[in-house]
């Protein structure tokens, strides 16, 4: 049977398929329809197809129109299953004109679309939700963006400032001779500028993580530590001693800045800008003391020189007495030529004047005074100084040879102080030769206008001279090679000559004779 | 033998001092000779010349005290020295006084004191020279005595009678008497006390010179 072939095909369709007559009554019902709607074939046969739909469709009309126009009717339809649940499916009616049967076959198929629909709806919902969310996100992004932009601008500005200040800091820190350092409150180095090499002899690498306090002199330690902890003064300066990698303690002057945490109010770090002030300090002290020292020294040499000076003064006084008393005697005797008496009286007057000059010289020498520079003739000063200790020279049997510049320019000096220097050198020479038991005791003094603006005075003698080792020490106060020396002389000489802007040089006895030379500025 | 006129030697390295000393010393009619360097004085020094020395302490080359020492060690007896010094150095003054200086004056000094010291020094020098002359004469007489005569003289001075001397020397009493008369004649004395005095003076002088 043809139809049987047709029906077996019909049952093989997995989708729901229903055959209808022209009035819409169910003629056949396949397995797909059973699984979709839940009704058995015998329950459905003979009934109008509308019983499965939620709403009634005008099937005889639809079938009629579809068969006439030879097209497919298709519509999304809502149906109710046997168990009452609802579903959606696409219902399609195909009119098959079966020529052999001579009557049309009306095939209604159902494609379940409920799952599609649901997904579609959900998708739509999700889509809507997403759109909303994306709008919100967009808003947020926009706001964020604006914030970010502002932040970025601010950041950029800050960074620029920071960069600039950092650059400035580095420029300053890396290049200044001042040592810049940052410390924890308990002294450990956080940063130190390369100037540390110059200031302390340590490279920054040596110092990082090391403790700064360990280098500080123990006497200064506590006062420095106090400043590290004192929050009340945030900026302060201190001078203290510190031990460099090599050599003696040096004086450092540090400006200390404390960085206090805004919130916890604790000290976050301590910043130091330090410089070596040893030389200035010593200079200042030396200069301050120089004059006092020179004065004290002059007073202390007074004792030594007193006997010599007394001799100096008594000499002309004794002569004056002799001349005048002699005159009195001649006059009493009444037999002397008045011309001879006159000569004697004049000689007496000259000696009295000489005594006066010596007293004046002494007064000048011992009187305290600041540096009073006047243009002076150096050769005269040398000669005058020699007469000051003429008797010390003669009693120690020391000869002085002068080699003076024929026509030296005037020098701008404090006469008394320069005299003191020469005097000191002469005394040193004499004593050195005495102690070395020299056979021939000679001191040579030379004045030379060697440099353009400087006049050089050189002193040497037939004594042992200075050894190379001595030279490094002789300028230090209290260094002496003499048995009863004070060790002040050369230190003072140096300070006097330096105060004049001159140089003081000692040549050791290594290769040739030892000599001392100092220079004095020519009066412009 | 009469002493020549005394000369006051002045040694000081200060020209003004030398000149003024000459002036004041010559004002009392004394002869002077002045030197500014001790060596010059030593070079021309005549030990026979009566006089005294006015000497500065501090001088170049040879100092005053050094010159004193040198003069003392010379065979010829020293001139009396008056030291003049610019400063009263007590240890130095003590030293030179011990070594026989007449005076130690500190400049500036009173002219009267200086001149008195000079006179004192000249008197001393005169006395010294006379004593030395006397001693020289006695020594010359001693030189005339024979070995035996000296032995007899020693016995006499020791206060021994002729008998004892004769026994000790194992010579006859007559011979002792003859020697005794010879000693008295040669020494040109008339009595034993006179002889003892001469011997004593001489031995004192010798002792002094030995010291």
Interface residues (C-beta under 8 A of the other chain):
Chain A: X307 X310 X311 X312 X314 X315 X316 X317 X318 X319 X320 X321 X322 X323 X325 X326 X329 X330 X333 X344 X347 X348 X350 X351 X354 X391 X393 X394 X395 X397
Chain B: X13 X14 X16 X17 X19 X20 X21 X23 X24 X26 X27 X28 X58 X59 X60 X61 X63 X84 X85 X86 X87 X89 X106 X107 X108 X109 X110 X111
